[in-house]
C-alpha cells in the first residue's frame, strides 16, 4: 500500500504541494498549494477510480482503502 500512497503523492504534485489530506469513507480529501501540479492521469494510473477538483481541493476516489492510504500518505509527508 505504501507504493500506491507514494504514487498518489506524486500525482498530487509531490509532498511539497500537499497542504492537507484526510480520509472520508471512500475518498481522500486533499488540499493542494497549486492545483496545476495535480495530474488526474497519474492519479488514475495509481489506482484512483476518479478525481474531483474544486479550486485547491482535490478528492481522490480510492474505495474502502481510503483510511489506510491517508495514514500512509501522512507518513510520507512527515
mmCIF file of the N, C-alpha and C atoms, coordinates in Angstrom:
data_MODEL
# 
_entry.id   MODEL 
# 
loop_
_atom_site.group_PDB 
_atom_site.id 
_atom_site.type_symbol 
_atom_site.label_atom_id 
_atom_site.label_alt_id 
_atom_site.label_comp_id 
_atom_site.label_asym_id 
_atom_site.label_entity_id 
_atom_site.label_seq_id 
_atom_site.pdbx_PDB_ins_code 
_atom_site.Cartn_x 
_atom_site.Cartn_y 
_atom_site.Cartn_z 
_atom_site.occupancy 
_atom_site.B_iso_or_equiv 
_atom_site.pdbx_formal_charge 
_atom_site.auth_seq_id 
_atom_site.auth_comp_id 
_atom_site.auth_asym_id 
_atom_site.auth_atom_id 
_atom_site.pdbx_PDB_model_num 
ATOM 1   N N  . UNK A 1 1  ? 0.836   -1.202 0.000   1.00 0.00 ? 1  UNK A N  1 
ATOM 2   C CA . UNK A 1 1  ? 0.000   0.000  0.000   1.00 0.00 ? 1  UNK A CA 1 
ATOM 3   C C  . UNK A 1 1  ? 0.875   1.257  0.000   1.00 0.00 ? 1  UNK A C  1 
ATOM 4   N N  . UNK A 1 2  ? 2.095   1.161  0.523   1.00 0.00 ? 2  UNK A N  1 
ATOM 5   C CA . UNK A 1 2  ? 2.983   2.329  0.571   1.00 0.00 ? 2  UNK A CA 1 
ATOM 6   C C  . UNK A 1 2  ? 3.345   2.799  -0.837  1.00 0.00 ? 2  UNK A C  1 
ATOM 7   N N  . UNK A 1 3  ? 3.498   1.863  -1.788  1.00 0.00 ? 3  UNK A N  1 
ATOM 8   C CA . UNK A 1 3  ? 3.806   2.244  -3.165  1.00 0.00 ? 3  UNK A CA 1 
ATOM 9   C C  . UNK A 1 3  ? 2.652   3.024  -3.775  1.00 0.00 ? 3  UNK A C  1 
ATOM 10  N N  . UNK A 1 4  ? 1.432   2.590  -3.489  1.00 0.00 ? 4  UNK A N  1 
ATOM 11  C CA . UNK A 1 4  ? 0.255   3.283  -4.003  1.00 0.00 ? 4  UNK A CA 1 
ATOM 12  C C  . UNK A 1 4  ? 0.164   4.683  -3.395  1.00 0.00 ? 4  UNK A C  1 
ATOM 13  N N  . UNK A 1 5  ? 0.448   4.784  -2.118  1.00 0.00 ? 5  UNK A N  1 
ATOM 14  C CA . UNK A 1 5  ? 0.435   6.085  -1.445  1.00 0.00 ? 5  UNK A CA 1 
ATOM 15  C C  . UNK A 1 5  ? 1.465   7.007  -2.076  1.00 0.00 ? 5  UNK A C  1 
ATOM 16  N N  . UNK A 1 6  ? 2.657   6.496  -2.359  1.00 0.00 ? 6  UNK A N  1 
ATOM 17  C CA . UNK A 1 6  ? 3.707   7.303  -2.974  1.00 0.00 ? 6  UNK A CA 1 
ATOM 18  C C  . UNK A 1 6  ? 3.295   7.759  -4.368  1.00 0.00 ? 6  UNK A C  1 
ATOM 19  N N  . UNK A 1 7  ? 2.625   6.895  -5.125  1.00 0.00 ? 7  UNK A N  1 
ATOM 20  C CA . UNK A 1 7  ? 2.160   7.258  -6.462  1.00 0.00 ? 7  UNK A CA 1 
ATOM 21  C C  . UNK A 1 7  ? 1.073   8.329  -6.392  1.00 0.00 ? 7  UNK A C  1 
ATOM 22  N N  . UNK A 1 8  ? 0.230   8.260  -5.377  1.00 0.00 ? 8  UNK A N  1 
ATOM 23  C CA . UNK A 1 8  ? -0.816  9.285  -5.200  1.00 0.00 ? 8  UNK A CA 1 
ATOM 24  C C  . UNK A 1 8  ? -0.188  10.617 -4.816  1.00 0.00 ? 8  UNK A C  1 
ATOM 25  N N  . UNK A 1 9  ? 0.808   10.584 -3.937  1.00 0.00 ? 9  UNK A N  1 
ATOM 26  C CA . UNK A 1 9  ? 1.510   11.814 -3.566  1.00 0.00 ? 9  UNK A CA 1 
ATOM 27  C C  . UNK A 1 9  ? 2.117   12.452 -4.824  1.00 0.00 ? 9  UNK A C  1 
ATOM 28  N N  . UNK A 1 10 ? 2.738   11.652 -5.670  1.00 0.00 ? 10 UNK A N  1 
ATOM 29  C CA . UNK A 1 10 ? 3.326   12.168 -6.910  1.00 0.00 ? 10 UNK A CA 1 
ATOM 30  C C  . UNK A 1 10 ? 2.242   12.765 -7.813  1.00 0.00 ? 10 UNK A C  1 
ATOM 31  N N  . UNK A 1 11 ? 1.102   12.084 -7.915  1.00 0.00 ? 11 UNK A N  1 
ATOM 32  C CA . UNK A 1 11 ? 0.008   12.567 -8.743  1.00 0.00 ? 11 UNK A CA 1 
ATOM 33  C C  . UNK A 1 11 ? -0.606  13.853 -8.234  1.00 0.00 ? 11 UNK A C  1 
ATOM 34  N N  . UNK A 1 12 ? -0.456  14.095 -6.940  1.00 0.00 ? 12 UNK A N  1 
ATOM 35  C CA . UNK A 1 12 ? -0.965  15.335 -6.345  1.00 0.00 ? 12 UNK A CA 1 
ATOM 36  C C  . UNK A 1 12 ? 0.055   16.468 -6.432  1.00 0.00 ? 12 UNK A C  1 
ATOM 37  N N  . UNK A 1 13 ? 1.147   16.232 -7.145  1.00 0.00 ? 13 UNK A N  1 
ATOM 38  C CA . UNK A 1 13 ? 2.137   17.286 -7.337  1.00 0.00 ? 13 UNK A CA 1 
ATOM 39  C C  . UNK A 1 13 ? 3.319   17.209 -6.389  1.00 0.00 ? 13 UNK A C  1 
ATOM 40  N N  . UNK A 1 14 ? 3.429   16.114 -5.657  1.00 0.00 ? 14 UNK A N  1 
ATOM 41  C CA . UNK A 1 14 ? 4.538   15.935 -4.735  1.00 0.00 ? 14 UNK A CA 1 
ATOM 42  C C  . UNK A 1 14 ? 4.193   16.360 -3.319  1.00 0.00 ? 14 UNK A C  1 
ATOM 43  N N  . UNK A 1 15 ? 4.996   15.925 -2.380  1.00 0.00 ? 15 UNK A N  1 
ATOM 44  C CA . UNK A 1 15 ? 4.738   16.184 -0.960  1.00 0.00 ? 15 UNK A CA 1 
ATOM 45  C C  . UNK A 1 15 ? 4.671   17.676 -0.654  1.00 0.00 ? 15 UNK A C  1 
ATOM 46  N N  . UNK A 1 16 ? 5.482   18.469 -1.340  1.00 0.00 ? 16 UNK A N  1 
ATOM 47  C CA . UNK A 1 16 ? 5.501   19.898 -1.083  1.00 0.00 ? 16 UNK A CA 1 
ATOM 48  C C  . UNK A 1 16 ? 4.248   20.619 -1.533  1.00 0.00 ? 16 UNK A C  1 
ATOM 49  N N  . UNK A 1 17 ? 3.466   19.967 -2.386  1.00 0.00 ? 17 UNK A N  1 
ATOM 50  C CA . UNK A 1 17 ? 2.237   20.591 -2.888  1.00 0.00 ? 17 UNK A CA 1 
ATOM 51  C C  . UNK A 1 17 ? 1.016   20.248 -2.029  1.00 0.00 ? 17 UNK A C  1 
ATOM 52  N N  . UNK A 1 18 ? 1.141   19.251 -1.171  1.00 0.00 ? 18 UNK A N  1 
ATOM 53  C CA . UNK A 1 18 ? 0.010   18.795 -0.368  1.00 0.00 ? 18 UNK A CA 1 
ATOM 54  C C  . UNK A 1 18 ? -0.026  19.562 0.949   1.00 0.00 ? 18 UNK A C  1 
ATOM 55  N N  . UNK A 1 19 ? -1.114  20.270 1.177   1.00 0.00 ? 19 UNK A N  1 
ATOM 56  C CA . UNK A 1 19 ? -1.265  21.046 2.407   1.00 0.00 ? 19 UNK A CA 1 
ATOM 57  C C  . UNK A 1 19 ? -2.056  20.287 3.468   1.00 0.00 ? 19 UNK A C  1 
ATOM 58  N N  . UNK A 1 20 ? -2.970  19.415 3.038   1.00 0.00 ? 20 UNK A N  1 
ATOM 59  C CA . UNK A 1 20 ? -3.781  18.650 3.983   1.00 0.00 ? 20 UNK A CA 1 
ATOM 60  C C  . UNK A 1 20 ? -4.314  17.414 3.278   1.00 0.00 ? 20 UNK A C  1 
ATOM 61  N N  . UNK A 1 21 ? -4.475  16.335 4.028   1.00 0.00 ? 21 UNK A N  1 
ATOM 62  C CA . UNK A 1 21 ? -5.079  15.113 3.490   1.00 0.00 ? 21 UNK A CA 1 
ATOM 63  C C  . UNK A 1 21 ? -5.851  14.429 4.609   1.00 0.00 ? 21 UNK A C  1 
ATOM 64  N N  . UNK A 1 22 ? -7.054  13.980 4.289   1.00 0.00 ? 22 UNK A N  1 
ATOM 65  C CA . UNK A 1 22 ? -7.846  13.219 5.255   1.00 0.00 ? 22 UNK A CA 1 
ATOM 66  C C  . UNK A 1 22 ? -8.712  12.232 4.495   1.00 0.00 ? 22 UNK A C  1 
ATOM 67  N N  . UNK A 1 23 ? -9.065  11.154 5.158   1.00 0.00 ? 23 UNK A N  1 
ATOM 68  C CA . UNK A 1 23 ? -9.913  10.127 4.552   1.00 0.00 ? 23 UNK A CA 1 
ATOM 69  C C  . UNK A 1 23 ? -11.370 10.418 4.861   1.00 0.00 ? 23 UNK A C  1 
ATOM 70  N N  . UNK A 1 24 ? -12.213 10.159 3.898   1.00 0.00 ? 24 UNK A N  1 
ATOM 71  C CA . UNK A 1 24 ? -13.658 10.306 4.073   1.00 0.00 ? 24 UNK A CA 1 
ATOM 72  C C  . UNK A 1 24 ? -14.332 9.130  3.370   1.00 0.00 ? 24 UNK A C  1 
ATOM 73  N N  . UNK A 1 25 ? -14.559 8.079  4.093   1.00 0.00 ? 25 UNK A N  1 
ATOM 74  C CA . UNK A 1 25 ? -15.184 6.838  3.635   1.00 0.00 ? 25 UNK A CA 1 
ATOM 75  C C  . UNK A 1 25 ? -14.443 6.229  2.445   1.00 0.00 ? 25 UNK A C  1 
ATOM 76  N N  . UNK A 1 26 ? -14.706 6.680  1.216   1.00 0.00 ? 26 UNK A N  1 
ATOM 77  C CA . UNK A 1 26 ? -14.064 6.084  0.041   1.00 0.00 ? 26 UNK A CA 1 
ATOM 78  C C  . UNK A 1 26 ? -13.168 7.075  -0.694  1.00 0.00 ? 26 UNK A C  1 
ATOM 79  N N  . UNK A 1 27 ? -12.919 8.229  -0.095  1.00 0.00 ? 27 UNK A N  1 
ATOM 80  C CA . UNK A 1 27 ? -12.162 9.271  -0.777  1.00 0.00 ? 27 UNK A CA 1 
ATOM 81  C C  . UNK A 1 27 ? -11.047 9.815  0.088   1.00 0.00 ? 27 UNK A C  1 
ATOM 82  N N  . UNK A 1 28 ? -10.049 10.312 -0.593  1.00 0.00 ? 28 UNK A N  1 
ATOM 83  C CA . UNK A 1 28 ? -9.014  11.102 0.058   1.00 0.00 ? 28 UNK A CA 1 
ATOM 84  C C  . UNK A 1 28 ? -9.336  12.550 -0.259  1.00 0.00 ? 28 UNK A C  1 
ATOM 85  N N  . UNK A 1 29 ? -9.623  13.325 0.750   1.00 0.00 ? 29 UNK A N  1 
ATOM 86  C CA . UNK A 1 29 ? -9.866  14.753 0.554   1.00 0.00 ? 29 UNK A CA 1 
ATOM 87  C C  . UNK A 1 29 ? -8.551  15.460 0.813   1.00 0.00 ? 29 UNK A C  1 
ATOM 88  N N  . UNK A 1 30 ? -8.055  16.140 -0.196  1.00 0.00 ? 30 UNK A N  1 
ATOM 89  C CA . UNK A 1 30 ? -6.777  16.808 -0.066  1.00 0.00 ? 30 UNK A CA 1 
ATOM 90  C C  . UNK A 1 30 ? -6.907  18.274 -0.434  1.00 0.00 ? 30 UNK A C  1 
ATOM 91  N N  . UNK A 1 31 ? -6.025  19.069 0.138   1.00 0.00 ? 31 UNK A N  1 
ATOM 92  C CA . UNK A 1 31 ? -5.904  20.458 -0.269  1.00 0.00 ? 31 UNK A CA 1 
ATOM 93  C C  . UNK A 1 31 ? -4.474  20.635 -0.759  1.00 0.00 ? 31 UNK A C  1 
ATOM 94  N N  . UNK A 1 32 ? -4.345  21.208 -1.950  1.00 0.00 ? 32 UNK A N  1 
ATOM 95  C CA . UNK A 1 32 ? -3.034  21.369 -2.560  1.00 0.00 ? 32 UNK A CA 1 
ATOM 96  C C  . UNK A 1 32 ? -2.707  22.848 -2.723  1.00 0.00 ? 32 UNK A C  1 
ATOM 97  N N  . UNK A 1 33 ? -1.422  23.144 -2.764  1.00 0.00 ? 33 UNK A N  1 
ATOM 98  C CA . UNK A 1 33 ? -0.989  24.524 -2.933  1.00 0.00 ? 33 UNK A CA 1 
ATOM 99  C C  . UNK A 1 33 ? -1.201  25.014 -4.358  1.00 0.00 ? 33 UNK A C  1 
ATOM 100 N N  . UNK A 1 34 ? -0.891  24.168 -5.340  1.00 0.00 ? 34 UNK A N  1 
ATOM 101 C CA . UNK A 1 34 ? -1.009  24.541 -6.749  1.00 0.00 ? 34 UNK A CA 1 
ATOM 102 C C  . UNK A 1 34 ? -1.769  23.448 -7.496  1.00 0.00 ? 34 UNK A C  1 
ATOM 103 N N  . UNK A 1 35 ? -3.057  23.673 -7.778  1.00 0.00 ? 35 UNK A N  1 
ATOM 104 C CA . UNK A 1 35 ? -3.855  22.659 -8.473  1.00 0.00 ? 35 UNK A CA 1 
ATOM 105 C C  . UNK A 1 35 ? -3.315  22.302 -9.854  1.00 0.00 ? 35 UNK A C  1 
ATOM 106 N N  . UNK A 1 36 ? -2.541  23.186 -10.474 1.00 0.00 ? 36 UNK A N  1 
ATOM 107 C CA . UNK A 1 36 ? -1.987  22.918 -11.799 1.00 0.00 ? 36 UNK A CA 1 
ATOM 108 C C  . UNK A 1 36 ? -0.963  21.776 -11.772 1.00 0.00 ? 36 UNK A C  1 
ATOM 109 N N  . UNK A 1 37 ? -0.418  21.474 -10.605 1.00 0.00 ? 37 UNK A N  1 
ATOM 110 C CA . UNK A 1 37 ? 0.561   20.387 -10.483 1.00 0.00 ? 37 UNK A CA 1 
ATOM 111 C C  . UNK A 1 37 ? -0.087  19.011 -10.355 1.00 0.00 ? 37 UNK A C  1 
ATOM 112 N N  . UNK A 1 38 ? -1.398  18.973 -10.149 1.00 0.00 ? 38 UNK A N  1 
ATOM 113 C CA . UNK A 1 38 ? -2.120  17.706 -9.973  1.00 0.00 ? 38 UNK A CA 1 
ATOM 114 C C  . UNK A 1 38 ? -2.327  17.050 -11.333 1.00 0.00 ? 38 UNK A C  1 
ATOM 115 N N  . UNK A 1 39 ? -2.006  15.765 -11.420 1.00 0.00 ? 39 UNK A N  1 
ATOM 116 C CA . UNK A 1 39 ? -2.187  15.012 -12.656 1.00 0.00 ? 39 UNK A CA 1 
ATOM 117 C C  . UNK A 1 39 ? -3.264  13.953 -12.462 1.00 0.00 ? 39 UNK A C  1 
ATOM 118 N N  . UNK A 1 40 ? -4.431  14.201 -13.055 1.00 0.00 ? 40 UNK A N  1 
ATOM 119 C CA . UNK A 1 40 ? -5.522  13.230 -12.961 1.00 0.00 ? 40 UNK A CA 1 
ATOM 120 C C  . UNK A 1 40 ? -5.110  11.895 -13.579 1.00 0.00 ? 40 UNK A C  1 
ATOM 121 N N  . UNK A 1 41 ? -4.368  11.933 -14.683 1.00 0.00 ? 41 UNK A N  1 
ATOM 122 C CA . UNK A 1 41 ? -3.920  10.693 -15.323 1.00 0.00 ? 41 UNK A CA 1 
ATOM 123 C C  . UNK A 1 41 ? -3.006  9.890  -14.410 1.00 0.00 ? 41 UNK A C  1 
ATOM 124 N N  . UNK A 1 42 ? -2.088  10.581 -13.717 1.00 0.00 ? 42 UNK A N  1 
ATOM 125 C CA . UNK A 1 42 ? -1.185  9.883  -12.796 1.00 0.00 ? 42 UNK A CA 1 
ATOM 126 C C  . UNK A 1 42 ? -1.949  9.295  -11.611 1.00 0.00 ? 42 UNK A C  1 
ATOM 127 N N  . UNK A 1 43 ? -2.942  10.033 -11.121 1.00 0.00 ? 43 UNK A N  1 
ATOM 128 C CA . UNK A 1 43 ? -3.751  9.536  -10.003 1.00 0.00 ? 43 UNK A CA 1 
ATOM 129 C C  . UNK A 1 43 ? -4.539  8.299  -10.421 1.00 0.00 ? 43 UNK A C  1 
ATOM 130 N N  . UNK A 1 44 ? -5.096  8.324  -11.621 1.00 0.00 ? 44 UNK A N  1 
ATOM 131 C CA . UNK A 1 44 ? -5.832  7.147  -12.099 1.00 0.00 ? 44 UNK A CA 1 
ATOM 132 C C  . UNK A 1 44 ? -4.894  5.973  -12.339 1.00 0.00 ? 44 UNK A C  1 
ATOM 133 N N  . UNK A 1 45 ? -3.679  6.254  -12.828 1.00 0.00 ? 45 UNK A N  1 
ATOM 134 C CA . UNK A 1 45 ? -2.691  5.197  -13.015 1.00 0.00 ? 45 UNK A CA 1 
ATOM 135 C C  . UNK A 1 45 ? -2.286  4.587  -11.677 1.00 0.00 ? 45 UNK A C  1 
ATOM 136 N N  . UNK A 1 46 ? -2.371  5.385  -10.607 1.00 0.00 ? 46 UNK A N  1 
ATOM 137 C CA . UNK A 1 46 ? -2.039  4.901  -9.260  1.00 0.00 ? 46 UNK A CA 1 
ATOM 138 C C  . UNK A 1 46 ? -3.180  4.086  -8.652  1.00 0.00 ? 46 UNK A C  1 
ATOM 139 N N  . UNK A 1 47 ? -4.322  4.035  -9.333  1.00 0.00 ? 47 UNK A N  1 
ATOM 140 C CA . UNK A 1 47 ? -5.430  3.221  -8.844  1.00 0.00 ? 47 UNK A CA 1 
ATOM 141 C C  . UNK A 1 47 ? -6.672  3.992  -8.443  1.00 0.00 ? 47 UNK A C  1 
ATOM 142 N N  . UNK A 1 48 ? -6.665  5.313  -8.623  1.00 0.00 ? 48 UNK A N  1 
ATOM 143 C CA . UNK A 1 48 ? -7.857  6.103  -8.280  1.00 0.00 ? 48 UNK A CA 1 
ATOM 144 C C  . UNK A 1 48 ? -8.990  5.771  -9.240  1.00 0.00 ? 48 UNK A C  1 
ATOM 145 N N  . UNK A 1 49 ? -10.190 5.662  -8.692  1.00 0.00 ? 49 UNK A N  1 
ATOM 146 C CA . UNK A 1 49 ? -11.375 5.392  -9.514  1.00 0.00 ? 49 UNK A CA 1 
ATOM 147 C C  . UNK A 1 49 ? -11.903 6.674  -10.144 1.00 0.00 ? 49 UNK A C  1 
ATOM 148 N N  . UNK A 1 50 ? -11.559 7.804  -9.539  1.00 0.00 ? 50 UNK A N  1 
ATOM 149 C CA . UNK A 1 50 ? -11.997 9.095  -10.048 1.00 0.00 ? 50 UNK A CA 1 
ATOM 150 C C  . UNK A 1 50 ? -11.306 10.207 -9.298  1.00 0.00 ? 50 UNK A C  1 
ATOM 151 N N  . UNK A 1 51 ? -11.343 11.404 -9.888  1.00 0.00 ? 51 UNK A N  1 
ATOM 152 C CA . UNK A 1 51 ? -10.722 12.578 -9.283  1.00 0.00 ? 51 UNK A CA 1 
ATOM 153 C C  . UNK A 1 51 ? -11.674 13.753 -9.454  1.00 0.00 ? 51 UNK A C  1 
ATOM 154 N N  . UNK A 1 52 ? -11.984 14.428 -8.350  1.00 0.00 ? 52 UNK A N  1 
ATOM 155 C CA . UNK A 1 52 ? -12.850 15.605 -8.379  1.00 0.00 ? 52 UNK A CA 1 
ATOM 156 C C  . UNK A 1 52 ? -12.040 16.793 -7.865  1.00 0.00 ? 52 UNK A C  1 
ATOM 157 N N  . UNK A 1 53 ? -12.007 17.860 -8.661  1.00 0.00 ? 53 UNK A N  1 
ATOM 158 C CA . UNK A 1 53 ? -11.227 19.031 -8.283  1.00 0.00 ? 53 UNK A CA 1 
ATOM 159 C C  . UNK A 1 53 ? -12.120 20.258 -8.220  1.00 0.00 ? 53 UNK A C  1 
ATOM 160 N N  . UNK A 1 54 ? -11.982 21.011 -7.152  1.00 0.00 ? 54 UNK A N  1 
ATOM 161 C CA . UNK A 1 54 ? -12.695 22.280 -6.995  1.00 0.00 ? 54 UNK A CA 1 
ATOM 162 C C  . UNK A 1 54 ? -11.726 23.267 -6.357  1.00 0.00 ? 54 UNK A C  1 
ATOM 163 N N  . UNK A 1 55 ? -11.136 24.117 -7.180  1.00 0.00 ? 55 UNK A N  1 
ATOM 164 C CA . UNK A 1 55 ? -10.129 25.038 -6.672  1.00 0.00 ? 55 UNK A CA 1 
ATOM 165 C C  . UNK A 1 55 ? -8.918  24.276 -6.179  1.00 0.00 ? 55 UNK A C  1 
ATOM 166 N N  . UNK A 1 56 ? -8.543  24.493 -4.930  1.00 0.00 ? 56 UNK A N  1 
ATOM 167 C CA . UNK A 1 56 ? -7.375  23.807 -4.378  1.00 0.00 ? 56 UNK A CA 1 
ATOM 168 C C  . UNK A 1 56 ? -7.738  22.510 -3.658  1.00 0.00 ? 56 UNK A C  1 
ATOM 169 N N  . UNK A 1 57 ? -9.017  22.137 -3.677  1.00 0.00 ? 57 UNK A N  1 
ATOM 170 C CA . UNK A 1 57 ? -9.454  20.897 -3.038  1.00 0.00 ? 57 UNK A CA 1 
ATOM 171 C C  . UNK A 1 57 ? -9.550  19.797 -4.097  1.00 0.00 ? 57 UNK A C  1 
ATOM 172 N N  . UNK A 1 58 ? -8.857  18.701 -3.836  1.00 0.00 ? 58 UNK A N  1 
ATOM 173 C CA . UNK A 1 58 ? -8.857  17.565 -4.752  1.00 0.00 ? 58 UNK A CA 1 
ATOM 174 C C  . UNK A 1 58 ? -9.331  16.347 -3.982  1.00 0.00 ? 58 UNK A C  1 
ATOM 175 N N  . UNK A 1 59 ? -10.392 15.714 -4.487  1.00 0.00 ? 59 UNK A N  1 
ATOM 176 C CA . UNK A 1 59 ? -10.876 14.473 -3.886  1.00 0.00 ? 59 UNK A CA 1 
ATOM 177 C C  . UNK A 1 59 ? -10.481 13.323 -4.805  1.00 0.00 ? 59 UNK A C  1 
ATOM 178 N N  . UNK A 1 60 ? -9.786  12.359 -4.232  1.00 0.00 ? 60 UNK A N  1 
ATOM 179 C CA . UNK A 1 60 ? -9.323  11.198 -4.977  1.00 0.00 ? 60 UNK A CA 1 
ATOM 180 C C  . UNK A 1 60 ? -10.143 10.006 -4.507  1.00 0.00 ? 60 UNK A C  1 
ATOM 181 N N  . UNK A 1 61 ? -10.936 9.443  -5.404  1.00 0.00 ? 61 UNK A N  1 
ATOM 182 C CA . UNK A 1 61 ? -11.802 8.311  -5.061  1.00 0.00 ? 61 UNK A CA 1 
ATOM 183 C C  . UNK A 1 61 ? -10.970 7.039  -5.132  1.00 0.00 ? 61 UNK A C  1 
ATOM 184 N N  . UNK A 1 62 ? -10.783 6.387  -3.977  1.00 0.00 ? 62 UNK A N  1 
ATOM 185 C CA . UNK A 1 62 ? -9.924  5.205  -3.906  1.00 0.00 ? 62 UNK A CA 1 
ATOM 186 C C  . UNK A 1 62 ? -10.630 3.970  -3.360  1.00 0.00 ? 62 UNK A C  1 
ATOM 187 N N  . UNK A 1 63 ? -11.854 4.107  -2.915  1.00 0.00 ? 63 UNK A N  1 
ATOM 188 C CA . UNK A 1 63 ? -12.571 2.964  -2.361  1.00 0.00 ? 63 UNK A CA 1 
ATOM 189 C C  . UNK A 1 63 ? -12.330 2.816  -0.864  1.00 0.00 ? 63 UNK A C  1 
ATOM 190 N N  . UNK A 1 64 ? -12.637 1.631  -0.331  1.00 0.00 ? 64 UNK A N  1 
ATOM 191 C CA . UNK A 1 64 ? -12.598 1.431  1.120   1.00 0.00 ? 64 UNK A CA 1 
ATOM 192 C C  . UNK A 1 64 ? -11.203 1.481  1.747   1.00 0.00 ? 64 UNK A C  1 
ATOM 193 N N  . UNK A 1 65 ? -10.167 1.580  0.945   1.00 0.00 ? 65 UNK A N  1 
ATOM 194 C CA . UNK A 1 65 ? -8.815  1.664  1.490   1.00 0.00 ? 65 UNK A CA 1 
ATOM 195 C C  . UNK A 1 65 ? -8.401  3.098  1.798   1.00 0.00 ? 65 UNK A C  1 
ATOM 196 N N  . UNK A 1 66 ? -9.332  4.037  1.745   1.00 0.00 ? 66 UNK A N  1 
ATOM 197 C CA . UNK A 1 66 ? -9.019  5.455  1.945   1.00 0.00 ? 66 UNK A CA 1 
ATOM 198 C C  . UNK A 1 66 ? -8.334  5.712  3.287   1.00 0.00 ? 66 UNK A C  1 
ATOM 199 N N  . UNK A 1 67 ? -8.815  5.114  4.364   1.00 0.00 ? 67 UNK A N  1 
ATOM 200 C CA . UNK A 1 67 ? -8.214  5.342  5.688   1.00 0.00 ? 67 UNK A CA 1 
ATOM 201 C C  . UNK A 1 67 ? -6.757  4.917  5.725   1.00 0.00 ? 67 UNK A C  1 
ATOM 202 N N  . UNK A 1 68 ? -6.488  3.732  5.209   1.00 0.00 ? 68 UNK A N  1 
ATOM 203 C CA . UNK A 1 68 ? -5.118  3.213  5.199   1.00 0.00 ? 68 UNK A CA 1 
ATOM 204 C C  . UNK A 1 68 ? -4.218  4.078  4.336   1.00 0.00 ? 68 UNK A C  1 
ATOM 205 N N  . UNK A 1 69 ? -4.711  4.456  3.155   1.00 0.00 ? 69 UNK A N  1 
ATOM 206 C CA . UNK A 1 69 ? -3.921  5.300  2.268   1.00 0.00 ? 69 UNK A CA 1 
ATOM 207 C C  . UNK A 1 69 ? -3.639  6.671  2.895   1.00 0.00 ? 69 UNK A C  1 
ATOM 208 N N  . UNK A 1 70 ? -4.635  7.244  3.555   1.00 0.00 ? 70 UNK A N  1 
ATOM 209 C CA . UNK A 1 70 ? -4.437  8.545  4.211   1.00 0.00 ? 70 UNK A CA 1 
ATOM 210 C C  . UNK A 1 70 ? -3.336  8.440  5.267   1.00 0.00 ? 70 UNK A C  1 
ATOM 211 N N  . UNK A 1 71 ? -3.334  7.353  6.026   1.00 0.00 ? 71 UNK A N  1 
ATOM 212 C CA . UNK A 1 71 ? -2.291  7.147  7.040   1.00 0.00 ? 71 UNK A CA 1 
ATOM 213 C C  . UNK A 1 71 ? -0.923  7.009  6.381   1.00 0.00 ? 71 UNK A C  1 
ATOM 214 N N  . UNK A 1 72 ? -0.863  6.233  5.287   1.00 0.00 ? 72 UNK A N  1 
ATOM 215 C CA . UNK A 1 72 ? 0.412   6.034  4.583   1.00 0.00 ? 72 UNK A CA 1 
ATOM 216 C C  . UNK A 1 72 ? 0.914   7.351  3.990   1.00 0.00 ? 72 UNK A C  1 
ATOM 217 N N  . UNK A 1 73 ? 0.009   8.160  3.450   1.00 0.00 ? 73 UNK A N  1 
ATOM 218 C CA . UNK A 1 73 ? 0.385   9.449  2.883   1.00 0.00 ? 73 UNK A CA 1 
ATOM 219 C C  . UNK A 1 73 ? 0.879   10.384 3.984   1.00 0.00 ? 73 UNK A C  1 
ATOM 220 N N  . UNK A 1 74 ? 0.199   10.388 5.134   1.00 0.00 ? 74 UNK A N  1 
ATOM 221 C CA . UNK A 1 74 ? 0.668   11.213 6.263   1.00 0.00 ? 74 UNK A CA 1 
ATOM 222 C C  . UNK A 1 74 ? 2.091   10.817 6.665   1.00 0.00 ? 74 UNK A C  1 
ATOM 223 N N  . UNK A 1 75 ? 2.357   9.503  6.669   1.00 0.00 ? 75 UNK A N  1 
ATOM 224 C CA . UNK A 1 75 ? 3.708   9.032  6.998   1.00 0.00 ? 75 UNK A CA 1 
ATOM 225 C C  . UNK A 1 75 ? 4.731   9.566  5.999   1.00 0.00 ? 75 UNK A C  1 
ATOM 226 N N  . UNK A 1 76 ? 4.372   9.585  4.711   1.00 0.00 ? 76 UNK A N  1 
ATOM 227 C CA . UNK A 1 76 ? 5.278   10.080 3.686   1.00 0.00 ? 76 UNK A CA 1 
ATOM 228 C C  . UNK A 1 76 ? 5.520   11.591 3.807   1.00 0.00 ? 76 UNK A C  1 
ATOM 229 N N  . UNK A 1 77 ? 4.520   12.309 4.301   1.00 0.00 ? 77 UNK A N  1 
ATOM 230 C CA . UNK A 1 77 ? 4.627   13.765 4.390   1.00 0.00 ? 77 UNK A CA 1 
ATOM 231 C C  . UNK A 1 77 ? 5.431   14.216 5.607   1.00 0.00 ? 77 UNK A C  1 
ATOM 232 N N  . UNK A 1 78 ? 5.613   13.340 6.572   1.00 0.00 ? 78 UNK A N  1 
ATOM 233 C CA . UNK A 1 78 ? 6.337   13.717 7.799   1.00 0.00 ? 78 UNK A CA 1 
ATOM 234 C C  . UNK A 1 78 ? 7.827   13.673 7.622   1.00 0.00 ? 78 UNK A C  1 
# 
